[in-house]
């Protein structure tokens, strides 16, 4: 099947088996190796990308369902040599060890910060009528779909707090 979408600001067109996941299309057909295949079951978050600004697990989504969508991967967050603020915060706070989960953690953080800014509630939200306050509990709940096997969670939390202006 032919499918076309915008990938990191550029037009992309592919002819794919309709069973191809978005993750496999990104990695195998388009050569973007940043998004990782961790569990291939949507449980670890290593494959997280942004589709139309919302975070998804690319291993669970068929590429052909993204006709006309705007997809952003870890490779598309920086503007030239200027890192995205979340990428810079992860570096500043040493929020990685082996780095395998880092692209998914960063993409998920970008999406999560936008969700919070838009007023989306989480299971940890205490007052649905109040502005979202990104407490440590809120951040942990909102990022619970992204696992780090090295347990760099304290640094990841610090990076998210910094990037989200929660210091």
MODELLER restraints for C-alpha pairs under 7 A, 6 or more apart:
rsr = mdl.restraints
at = mdl.atoms
rsr.add(forms.Gaussian(group=physical.xy_distance, feature=features.Distance(at['CA:1:A'], at['CA:15:A']), mean=5.25, stdev=0.5))
rsr.add(forms.Gaussian(group=physical.xy_distance, feature=features.Distance(at['CA:1:A'], at['CA:16:A']), mean=5.15, stdev=0.5))
rsr.add(forms.Gaussian(group=physical.xy_distance, feature=features.Distance(at['CA:1:A'], at['CA:17:A']), mean=6.12, stdev=0.5))
rsr.add(forms.Gaussian(group=physical.xy_distance, feature=features.Distance(at['CA:1:A'], at['CA:18:A']), mean=6.00, stdev=0.5))
rsr.add(forms.Gaussian(group=physical.xy_distance, feature=features.Distance(at['CA:2:A'], at['CA:14:A']), mean=5.65, stdev=0.5))
rsr.add(forms.Gaussian(group=physical.xy_distance, feature=features.Distance(at['CA:2:A'], at['CA:15:A']), mean=4.34, stdev=0.5))
rsr.add(forms.Gaussian(group=physical.xy_distance, feature=features.Distance(at['CA:2:A'], at['CA:16:A']), mean=6.34, stdev=0.5))
rsr.add(forms.Gaussian(group=physical.xy_distance, feature=features.Distance(at['CA:3:A'], at['CA:13:A']), mean=5.70, stdev=0.5))
rsr.add(forms.Gaussian(group=physical.xy_distance, feature=features.Distance(at['CA:3:A'], at['CA:14:A']), mean=5.42, stdev=0.5))
rsr.add(forms.Gaussian(group=physical.xy_distance, feature=features.Distance(at['CA:3:A'], at['CA:15:A']), mean=6.38, stdev=0.5))
rsr.add(forms.Gaussian(group=physical.xy_distance, feature=features.Distance(at['CA:3:A'], at['CA:64:A']), mean=5.56, stdev=0.5))
rsr.add(forms.Gaussian(group=physical.xy_distance, feature=features.Distance(at['CA:3:A'], at['CA:67:A']), mean=5.48, stdev=0.5))
rsr.add(forms.Gaussian(group=physical.xy_distance, feature=features.Distance(at['CA:4:A'], at['CA:12:A']), mean=5.53, stdev=0.5))
rsr.add(forms.Gaussian(group=physical.xy_distance, feature=features.Distance(at['CA:4:A'], at['CA:13:A']), mean=4.21, stdev=0.5))
rsr.add(forms.Gaussian(group=physical.xy_distance, feature=features.Distance(at['CA:4:A'], at['CA:14:A']), mean=6.35, stdev=0.5))
rsr.add(forms.Gaussian(group=physical.xy_distance, feature=features.Distance(at['CA:4:A'], at['CA:67:A']), mean=5.27, stdev=0.5))
rsr.add(forms.Gaussian(group=physical.xy_distance, feature=features.Distance(at['CA:4:A'], at['CA:68:A']), mean=5.95, stdev=0.5))
rsr.add(forms.Gaussian(group=physical.xy_distance, feature=features.Distance(at['CA:5:A'], at['CA:11:A']), mean=6.04, stdev=0.5))
rsr.add(forms.Gaussian(group=physical.xy_distance, feature=features.Distance(at['CA:5:A'], at['CA:12:A']), mean=5.45, stdev=0.5))
rsr.add(forms.Gaussian(group=physical.xy_distance, feature=features.Distance(at['CA:5:A'], at['CA:13:A']), mean=6.59, stdev=0.5))
rsr.add(forms.Gaussian(group=physical.xy_distance, feature=features.Distance(at['CA:5:A'], at['CA:66:A']), mean=6.61, stdev=0.5))
rsr.add(forms.Gaussian(group=physical.xy_distance, feature=features.Distance(at['CA:5:A'], at['CA:67:A']), mean=5.45, stdev=0.5))
rsr.add(forms.Gaussian(group=physical.xy_distance, feature=features.Distance(at['CA:5:A'], at['CA:68:A']), mean=4.51, stdev=0.5))
rsr.add(forms.Gaussian(group=physical.xy_distance, feature=features.Distance(at['CA:5:A'], at['CA:69:A']), mean=5.12, stdev=0.5))
rsr.add(forms.Gaussian(group=physical.xy_distance, feature=features.Distance(at['CA:5:A'], at['CA:70:A']), mean=6.10, stdev=0.5))
rsr.add(forms.Gaussian(group=physical.xy_distance, feature=features.Distance(at['CA:6:A'], at['CA:12:A']), mean=5.77, stdev=0.5))
rsr.add(forms.Gaussian(group=physical.xy_distance, feature=features.Distance(at['CA:6:A'], at['CA:68:A']), mean=6.85, stdev=0.5))
rsr.add(forms.Gaussian(group=physical.xy_distance, feature=features.Distance(at['CA:6:A'], at['CA:69:A']), mean=6.18, stdev=0.5))
rsr.add(forms.Gaussian(group=physical.xy_distance, feature=features.Distance(at['CA:6:A'], at['CA:70:A']), mean=4.66, stdev=0.5))
rsr.add(forms.Gaussian(group=physical.xy_distance, feature=features.Distance(at['CA:6:A'], at['CA:71:A']), mean=5.97, stdev=0.5))
rsr.add(forms.Gaussian(group=physical.xy_distance, feature=features.Distance(at['CA:7:A'], at['CA:70:A']), mean=6.08, stdev=0.5))
rsr.add(forms.Gaussian(group=physical.xy_distance, feature=features.Distance(at['CA:7:A'], at['CA:71:A']), mean=4.85, stdev=0.5))
rsr.add(forms.Gaussian(group=physical.xy_distance, feature=features.Distance(at['CA:7:A'], at['CA:72:A']), mean=5.95, stdev=0.5))
rsr.add(forms.Gaussian(group=physical.xy_distance, feature=features.Distance(at['CA:8:A'], at['CA:71:A']), mean=6.19, stdev=0.5))
rsr.add(forms.Gaussian(group=physical.xy_distance, feature=features.Distance(at['CA:8:A'], at['CA:72:A']), mean=4.85, stdev=0.5))
rsr.add(forms.Gaussian(group=physical.xy_distance, feature=features.Distance(at['CA:8:A'], at['CA:73:A']), mean=6.63, stdev=0.5))
rsr.add(forms.Gaussian(group=physical.xy_distance, feature=features.Distance(at['CA:8:A'], at['CA:76:A']), mean=4.56, stdev=0.5))
rsr.add(forms.Gaussian(group=physical.xy_distance, feature=features.Distance(at['CA:18:A'], at['CA:64:A']), mean=6.14, stdev=0.5))
rsr.add(forms.Gaussian(group=physical.xy_distance, feature=features.Distance(at['CA:19:A'], at['CA:62:A']), mean=6.39, stdev=0.5))
rsr.add(forms.Gaussian(group=physical.xy_distance, feature=features.Distance(at['CA:20:A'], at['CA:62:A']), mean=5.79, stdev=0.5))
rsr.add(forms.Gaussian(group=physical.xy_distance, feature=features.Distance(at['CA:20:A'], at['CA:63:A']), mean=6.06, stdev=0.5))
rsr.add(forms.Gaussian(group=physical.xy_distance, feature=features.Distance(at['CA:21:A'], at['CA:58:A']), mean=6.82, stdev=0.5))
rsr.add(forms.Gaussian(group=physical.xy_distance, feature=features.Distance(at['CA:21:A'], at['CA:59:A']), mean=5.79, stdev=0.5))
rsr.add(forms.Gaussian(group=physical.xy_distance, feature=features.Distance(at['CA:21:A'], at['CA:60:A']), mean=6.68, stdev=0.5))
rsr.add(forms.Gaussian(group=physical.xy_distance, feature=features.Distance(at['CA:21:A'], at['CA:61:A']), mean=5.49, stdev=0.5))
rsr.add(forms.Gaussian(group=physical.xy_distance, feature=features.Distance(at['CA:21:A'], at['CA:62:A']), mean=4.18, stdev=0.5))
rsr.add(forms.Gaussian(group=physical.xy_distance, feature=features.Distance(at['CA:21:A'], at['CA:63:A']), mean=5.15, stdev=0.5))
rsr.add(forms.Gaussian(group=physical.xy_distance, feature=features.Distance(at['CA:22:A'], at['CA:58:A']), mean=5.15, stdev=0.5))
rsr.add(forms.Gaussian(group=physical.xy_distance, feature=features.Distance(at['CA:22:A'], at['CA:59:A']), mean=6.38, stdev=0.5))
rsr.add(forms.Gaussian(group=physical.xy_distance, feature=features.Distance(at['CA:22:A'], at['CA:61:A']), mean=5.67, stdev=0.5))
rsr.add(forms.Gaussian(group=physical.xy_distance, feature=features.Distance(at['CA:22:A'], at['CA:62:A']), mean=5.29, stdev=0.5))
rsr.add(forms.Gaussian(group=physical.xy_distance, feature=features.Distance(at['CA:22:A'], at['CA:63:A']), mean=4.06, stdev=0.5))
rsr.add(forms.Gaussian(group=physical.xy_distance, feature=features.Distance(at['CA:23:A'], at['CA:47:A']), mean=6.74, stdev=0.5))
rsr.add(forms.Gaussian(group=physical.xy_distance, feature=features.Distance(at['CA:23:A'], at['CA:58:A']), mean=4.73, stdev=0.5))
rsr.add(forms.Gaussian(group=physical.xy_distance, feature=features.Distance(at['CA:23:A'], at['CA:59:A']), mean=5.10, stdev=0.5))
rsr.add(forms.Gaussian(group=physical.xy_distance, feature=features.Distance(at['CA:25:A'], at['CA:63:A']), mean=6.61, stdev=0.5))
rsr.add(forms.Gaussian(group=physical.xy_distance, feature=features.Distance(at['CA:26:A'], at['CA:32:A']), mean=5.38, stdev=0.5))
rsr.add(forms.Gaussian(group=physical.xy_distance, feature=features.Distance(at['CA:27:A'], at['CA:33:A']), mean=5.03, stdev=0.5))
rsr.add(forms.Gaussian(group=physical.xy_distance, feature=features.Distance(at['CA:34:A'], at['CA:74:A']), mean=6.09, stdev=0.5))
rsr.add(forms.Gaussian(group=physical.xy_distance, feature=features.Distance(at['CA:34:A'], at['CA:75:A']), mean=6.62, stdev=0.5))
rsr.add(forms.Gaussian(group=physical.xy_distance, feature=features.Distance(at['CA:34:A'], at['CA:103:A']), mean=6.18, stdev=0.5))
rsr.add(forms.Gaussian(group=physical.xy_distance, feature=features.Distance(at['CA:35:A'], at['CA:46:A']), mean=6.52, stdev=0.5))
rsr.add(forms.Gaussian(group=physical.xy_distance, feature=features.Distance(at['CA:35:A'], at['CA:47:A']), mean=4.76, stdev=0.5))
rsr.add(forms.Gaussian(group=physical.xy_distance, feature=features.Distance(at['CA:35:A'], at['CA:48:A']), mean=6.78, stdev=0.5))
rsr.add(forms.Gaussian(group=physical.xy_distance, feature=features.Distance(at['CA:35:A'], at['CA:73:A']), mean=6.97, stdev=0.5))
rsr.add(forms.Gaussian(group=physical.xy_distance, feature=features.Distance(at['CA:35:A'], at['CA:74:A']), mean=6.95, stdev=0.5))
rsr.add(forms.Gaussian(group=physical.xy_distance, feature=features.Distance(at['CA:35:A'], at['CA:103:A']), mean=6.05, stdev=0.5))
rsr.add(forms.Gaussian(group=physical.xy_distance, feature=features.Distance(at['CA:35:A'], at['CA:104:A']), mean=6.48, stdev=0.5))
rsr.add(forms.Gaussian(group=physical.xy_distance, feature=features.Distance(at['CA:36:A'], at['CA:46:A']), mean=5.21, stdev=0.5))
rsr.add(forms.Gaussian(group=physical.xy_distance, feature=features.Distance(at['CA:36:A'], at['CA:47:A']), mean=4.89, stdev=0.5))
rsr.add(forms.Gaussian(group=physical.xy_distance, feature=features.Distance(at['CA:37:A'], at['CA:46:A']), mean=6.37, stdev=0.5))
rsr.add(forms.Gaussian(group=physical.xy_distance, feature=features.Distance(at['CA:37:A'], at['CA:47:A']), mean=5.85, stdev=0.5))
rsr.add(forms.Gaussian(group=physical.xy_distance, feature=features.Distance(at['CA:38:A'], at['CA:44:A']), mean=6.46, stdev=0.5))
rsr.add(forms.Gaussian(group=physical.xy_distance, feature=features.Distance(at['CA:38:A'], at['CA:46:A']), mean=5.70, stdev=0.5))
rsr.add(forms.Gaussian(group=physical.xy_distance, feature=features.Distance(at['CA:40:A'], at['CA:59:A']), mean=5.57, stdev=0.5))
rsr.add(forms.Gaussian(group=physical.xy_distance, feature=features.Distance(at['CA:41:A'], at['CA:59:A']), mean=6.81, stdev=0.5))
rsr.add(forms.Gaussian(group=physical.xy_distance, feature=features.Distance(at['CA:41:A'], at['CA:60:A']), mean=6.80, stdev=0.5))
rsr.add(forms.Gaussian(group=physical.xy_distance, feature=features.Distance(at['CA:42:A'], at['CA:57:A']), mean=5.86, stdev=0.5))
rsr.add(forms.Gaussian(group=physical.xy_distance, feature=features.Distance(at['CA:42:A'], at['CA:59:A']), mean=6.37, stdev=0.5))
rsr.add(forms.Gaussian(group=physical.xy_distance, feature=features.Distance(at['CA:42:A'], at['CA:60:A']), mean=6.06, stdev=0.5))
rsr.add(forms.Gaussian(group=physical.xy_distance, feature=features.Distance(at['CA:43:A'], at['CA:145:A']), mean=6.69, stdev=0.5))
rsr.add(forms.Gaussian(group=physical.xy_distance, feature=features.Distance(at['CA:44:A'], at['CA:145:A']), mean=6.25, stdev=0.5))
rsr.add(forms.Gaussian(group=physical.xy_distance, feature=features.Distance(at['CA:44:A'], at['CA:146:A']), mean=5.30, stdev=0.5))
rsr.add(forms.Gaussian(group=physical.xy_distance, feature=features.Distance(at['CA:44:A'], at['CA:147:A']), mean=5.10, stdev=0.5))
rsr.add(forms.Gaussian(group=physical.xy_distance, feature=features.Distance(at['CA:45:A'], at['CA:57:A']), mean=6.20, stdev=0.5))
rsr.add(forms.Gaussian(group=physical.xy_distance, feature=features.Distance(at['CA:45:A'], at['CA:104:A']), mean=5.82, stdev=0.5))
rsr.add(forms.Gaussian(group=physical.xy_distance, feature=features.Distance(at['CA:45:A'], at['CA:145:A']), mean=5.70, stdev=0.5))
rsr.add(forms.Gaussian(group=physical.xy_distance, feature=features.Distance(at['CA:45:A'], at['CA:146:A']), mean=4.33, stdev=0.5))
rsr.add(forms.Gaussian(group=physical.xy_distance, feature=features.Distance(at['CA:45:A'], at['CA:147:A']), mean=6.42, stdev=0.5))
rsr.add(forms.Gaussian(group=physical.xy_distance, feature=features.Distance(at['CA:46:A'], at['CA:101:A']), mean=4.84, stdev=0.5))
rsr.add(forms.Gaussian(group=physical.xy_distance, feature=features.Distance(at['CA:46:A'], at['CA:103:A']), mean=6.87, stdev=0.5))
rsr.add(forms.Gaussian(group=physical.xy_distance, feature=features.Distance(at['CA:46:A'], at['CA:104:A']), mean=4.48, stdev=0.5))
rsr.add(forms.Gaussian(group=physical.xy_distance, feature=features.Distance(at['CA:46:A'], at['CA:146:A']), mean=6.73, stdev=0.5))
rsr.add(forms.Gaussian(group=physical.xy_distance, feature=features.Distance(at['CA:47:A'], at['CA:57:A']), mean=5.56, stdev=0.5))
rsr.add(forms.Gaussian(group=physical.xy_distance, feature=features.Distance(at['CA:47:A'], at['CA:58:A']), mean=5.47, stdev=0.5))
rsr.add(forms.Gaussian(group=physical.xy_distance, feature=features.Distance(at['CA:47:A'], at['CA:59:A']), mean=6.36, stdev=0.5))
rsr.add(forms.Gaussian(group=physical.xy_distance, feature=features.Distance(at['CA:47:A'], at['CA:104:A']), mean=5.48, stdev=0.5))
rsr.add(forms.Gaussian(group=physical.xy_distance, feature=features.Distance(at['CA:48:A'], at['CA:55:A']), mean=6.28, stdev=0.5))
rsr.add(forms.Gaussian(group=physical.xy_distance, feature=features.Distance(at['CA:48:A'], at['CA:56:A']), mean=5.45, stdev=0.5))
rsr.add(forms.Gaussian(group=physical.xy_distance, feature=features.Distance(at['CA:48:A'], at['CA:57:A']), mean=4.65, stdev=0.5))
rsr.add(forms.Gaussian(group=physical.xy_distance, feature=features.Distance(at['CA:48:A'], at['CA:58:A']), mean=5.93, stdev=0.5))
rsr.add(forms.Gaussian(group=physical.xy_distance, feature=features.Distance(at['CA:48:A'], at['CA:104:A']), mean=4.50, stdev=0.5))
rsr.add(forms.Gaussian(group=physical.xy_distance, feature=features.Distance(at['CA:48:A'], at['CA:107:A']), mean=6.12, stdev=0.5))
rsr.add(forms.Gaussian(group=physical.xy_distance, feature=features.Distance(at['CA:48:A'], at['CA:108:A']), mean=6.17, stdev=0.5))
rsr.add(forms.Gaussian(group=physical.xy_distance, feature=features.Distance(at['CA:49:A'], at['CA:55:A']), mean=5.57, stdev=0.5))
rsr.add(forms.Gaussian(group=physical.xy_distance, feature=features.Distance(at['CA:49:A'], at['CA:56:A']), mean=5.71, stdev=0.5))
rsr.add(forms.Gaussian(group=physical.xy_distance, feature=features.Distance(at['CA:49:A'], at['CA:57:A']), mean=6.63, stdev=0.5))
rsr.add(forms.Gaussian(group=physical.xy_distance, feature=features.Distance(at['CA:49:A'], at['CA:58:A']), mean=6.39, stdev=0.5))
rsr.add(forms.Gaussian(group=physical.xy_distance, feature=features.Distance(at['CA:49:A'], at['CA:72:A']), mean=6.08, stdev=0.5))
rsr.add(forms.Gaussian(group=physical.xy_distance, feature=features.Distance(at['CA:49:A'], at['CA:73:A']), mean=5.11, stdev=0.5))
rsr.add(forms.Gaussian(group=physical.xy_distance, feature=features.Distance(at['CA:49:A'], at['CA:104:A']), mean=6.80, stdev=0.5))
rsr.add(forms.Gaussian(group=physical.xy_distance, feature=features.Distance(at['CA:49:A'], at['CA:107:A']), mean=5.68, stdev=0.5))
rsr.add(forms.Gaussian(group=physical.xy_distance, feature=features.Distance(at['CA:50:A'], at['CA:56:A']), mean=6.18, stdev=0.5))
rsr.add(forms.Gaussian(group=physical.xy_distance, feature=features.Distance(at['CA:50:A'], at['CA:71:A']), mean=5.66, stdev=0.5))
rsr.add(forms.Gaussian(group=physical.xy_distance, feature=features.Distance(at['CA:50:A'], at['CA:72:A']), mean=5.01, stdev=0.5))
rsr.add(forms.Gaussian(group=physical.xy_distance, feature=features.Distance(at['CA:50:A'], at['CA:73:A']), mean=6.48, stdev=0.5))
rsr.add(forms.Gaussian(group=physical.xy_distance, feature=features.Distance(at['CA:50:A'], at['CA:107:A']), mean=6.60, stdev=0.5))
rsr.add(forms.Gaussian(group=physical.xy_distance, feature=features.Distance(at['CA:50:A'], at['CA:111:A']), mean=6.89, stdev=0.5))
rsr.add(forms.Gaussian(group=physical.xy_distance, feature=features.Distance(at['CA:51:A'], at['CA:69:A']), mean=6.60, stdev=0.5))
rsr.add(forms.Gaussian(group=physical.xy_distance, feature=features.Distance(at['CA:51:A'], at['CA:70:A']), mean=5.66, stdev=0.5))
rsr.add(forms.Gaussian(group=physical.xy_distance, feature=features.Distance(at['CA:51:A'], at['CA:71:A']), mean=4.53, stdev=0.5))
rsr.add(forms.Gaussian(group=physical.xy_distance, feature=features.Distance(at['CA:51:A'], at['CA:72:A']), mean=6.42, stdev=0.5))
rsr.add(forms.Gaussian(group=physical.xy_distance, feature=features.Distance(at['CA:52:A'], at['CA:69:A']), mean=6.17, stdev=0.5))
rsr.add(forms.Gaussian(group=physical.xy_distance, feature=features.Distance(at['CA:52:A'], at['CA:70:A']), mean=4.99, stdev=0.5))
rsr.add(forms.Gaussian(group=physical.xy_distance, feature=features.Distance(at['CA:52:A'], at['CA:71:A']), mean=6.27, stdev=0.5))
rsr.add(forms.Gaussian(group=physical.xy_distance, feature=features.Distance(at['CA:53:A'], at['CA:111:A']), mean=6.49, stdev=0.5))
rsr.add(forms.Gaussian(group=physical.xy_distance, feature=features.Distance(at['CA:54:A'], at['CA:111:A']), mean=5.61, stdev=0.5))
rsr.add(forms.Gaussian(group=physical.xy_distance, feature=features.Distance(at['CA:55:A'], at['CA:108:A']), mean=5.84, stdev=0.5))
rsr.add(forms.Gaussian(group=physical.xy_distance, feature=features.Distance(at['CA:55:A'], at['CA:111:A']), mean=5.37, stdev=0.5))
rsr.add(forms.Gaussian(group=physical.xy_distance, feature=features.Distance(at['CA:74:A'], at['CA:103:A']), mean=5.59, stdev=0.5))
rsr.add(forms.Gaussian(group=physical.xy_distance, feature=features.Distance(at['CA:74:A'], at['CA:107:A']), mean=6.30, stdev=0.5))
rsr.add(forms.Gaussian(group=physical.xy_distance, feature=features.Distance(at['CA:77:A'], at['CA:84:A']), mean=5.67, stdev=0.5))
rsr.add(forms.Gaussian(group=physical.xy_distance, feature=features.Distance(at['CA:78:A'], at['CA:84:A']), mean=4.81, stdev=0.5))
rsr.add(forms.Gaussian(group=physical.xy_distance, feature=features.Distance(at['CA:85:A'], at['CA:163:A']), mean=6.15, stdev=0.5))
rsr.add(forms.Gaussian(group=physical.xy_distance, feature=features.Distance(at['CA:86:A'], at['CA:106:A']), mean=6.44, stdev=0.5))
rsr.add(forms.Gaussian(group=physical.xy_distance, feature=features.Distance(at['CA:86:A'], at['CA:110:A']), mean=6.79, stdev=0.5))
rsr.add(forms.Gaussian(group=physical.xy_distance, feature=features.Distance(at['CA:86:A'], at['CA:163:A']), mean=5.36, stdev=0.5))
rsr.add(forms.Gaussian(group=physical.xy_distance, feature=features.Distance(at['CA:87:A'], at['CA:106:A']), mean=6.55, stdev=0.5))
rsr.add(forms.Gaussian(group=physical.xy_distance, feature=features.Distance(at['CA:89:A'], at['CA:159:A']), mean=4.92, stdev=0.5))
rsr.add(forms.Gaussian(group=physical.xy_distance, feature=features.Distance(at['CA:89:A'], at['CA:162:A']), mean=6.40, stdev=0.5))
rsr.add(forms.Gaussian(group=physical.xy_distance, feature=features.Distance(at['CA:89:A'], at['CA:163:A']), mean=5.79, stdev=0.5))
rsr.add(forms.Gaussian(group=physical.xy_distance, feature=features.Distance(at['CA:90:A'], at['CA:156:A']), mean=6.82, stdev=0.5))
rsr.add(forms.Gaussian(group=physical.xy_distance, feature=features.Distance(at['CA:90:A'], at['CA:159:A']), mean=5.13, stdev=0.5))
rsr.add(forms.Gaussian(group=physical.xy_distance, feature=features.Distance(at['CA:93:A'], at['CA:155:A']), mean=5.73, stdev=0.5))
rsr.add(forms.Gaussian(group=physical.xy_distance, feature=features.Distance(at['CA:93:A'], at['CA:158:A']), mean=6.55, stdev=0.5))
rsr.add(forms.Gaussian(group=physical.xy_distance, feature=features.Distance(at['CA:93:A'], at['CA:159:A']), mean=5.50, stdev=0.5))
rsr.add(forms.Gaussian(group=physical.xy_distance, feature=features.Distance(at['CA:94:A'], at['CA:155:A']), mean=6.22, stdev=0.5))
rsr.add(forms.Gaussian(group=physical.xy_distance, feature=features.Distance(at['CA:95:A'], at['CA:152:A']), mean=6.15, stdev=0.5))
rsr.add(forms.Gaussian(group=physical.xy_distance, feature=features.Distance(at['CA:95:A'], at['CA:155:A']), mean=4.46, stdev=0.5))
rsr.add(forms.Gaussian(group=physical.xy_distance, feature=features.Distance(at['CA:95:A'], at['CA:156:A']), mean=4.62, stdev=0.5))
rsr.add(forms.Gaussian(group=physical.xy_distance, feature=features.Distance(at['CA:95:A'], at['CA:159:A']), mean=6.50, stdev=0.5))
rsr.add(forms.Gaussian(group=physical.xy_distance, feature=features.Distance(at['CA:96:A'], at['CA:102:A']), mean=6.34, stdev=0.5))
rsr.add(forms.Gaussian(group=physical.xy_distance, feature=features.Distance(at['CA:96:A'], at['CA:152:A']), mean=5.86, stdev=0.5))
rsr.add(forms.Gaussian(group=physical.xy_distance, feature=features.Distance(at['CA:97:A'], at['CA:150:A']), mean=6.34, stdev=0.5))
rsr.add(forms.Gaussian(group=physical.xy_distance, feature=features.Distance(at['CA:97:A'], at['CA:152:A']), mean=6.64, stdev=0.5))
rsr.add(forms.Gaussian(group=physical.xy_distance, feature=features.Distance(at['CA:98:A'], at['CA:150:A']), mean=6.98, stdev=0.5))
rsr.add(forms.Gaussian(group=physical.xy_distance, feature=features.Distance(at['CA:101:A'], at['CA:148:A']), mean=5.98, stdev=0.5))
rsr.add(forms.Gaussian(group=physical.xy_distance, feature=features.Distance(at['CA:105:A'], at['CA:146:A']), mean=6.12, stdev=0.5))
rsr.add(forms.Gaussian(group=physical.xy_distance, feature=features.Distance(at['CA:109:A'], at['CA:160:A']), mean=6.83, stdev=0.5))
rsr.add(forms.Gaussian(group=physical.xy_distance, feature=features.Distance(at['CA:112:A'], at['CA:142:A']), mean=6.69, stdev=0.5))
rsr.add(forms.Gaussian(group=physical.xy_distance, feature=features.Distance(at['CA:113:A'], at['CA:164:A']), mean=6.49, stdev=0.5))
rsr.add(forms.Gaussian(group=physical.xy_distance, feature=features.Distance(at['CA:116:A'], at['CA:132:A']), mean=6.05, stdev=0.5))
rsr.add(forms.Gaussian(group=physical.xy_distance, feature=features.Distance(at['CA:119:A'], at['CA:131:A']), mean=6.55, stdev=0.5))
rsr.add(forms.Gaussian(group=physical.xy_distance, feature=features.Distance(at['CA:119:A'], at['CA:132:A']), mean=5.83, stdev=0.5))
rsr.add(forms.Gaussian(group=physical.xy_distance, feature=features.Distance(at['CA:121:A'], at['CA:128:A']), mean=6.59, stdev=0.5))
rsr.add(forms.Gaussian(group=physical.xy_distance, feature=features.Distance(at['CA:122:A'], at['CA:142:A']), mean=6.52, stdev=0.5))
rsr.add(forms.Gaussian(group=physical.xy_distance, feature=features.Distance(at['CA:123:A'], at['CA:141:A']), mean=6.99, stdev=0.5))
rsr.add(forms.Gaussian(group=physical.xy_distance, feature=features.Distance(at['CA:124:A'], at['CA:137:A']), mean=6.63, stdev=0.5))
rsr.add(forms.Gaussian(group=physical.xy_distance, feature=features.Distance(at['CA:124:A'], at['CA:138:A']), mean=5.45, stdev=0.5))
rsr.add(forms.Gaussian(group=physical.xy_distance, feature=features.Distance(at['CA:124:A'], at['CA:141:A']), mean=6.39, stdev=0.5))
rsr.add(forms.Gaussian(group=physical.xy_distance, feature=features.Distance(at['CA:125:A'], at['CA:138:A']), mean=6.68, stdev=0.5))
rsr.add(forms.Gaussian(group=physical.xy_distance, feature=features.Distance(at['CA:134:A'], at['CA:166:A']), mean=6.93, stdev=0.5))
rsr.add(forms.Gaussian(group=physical.xy_distance, feature=features.Distance(at['CA:161:A'], at['CA:167:A']), mean=5.28, stdev=0.5))
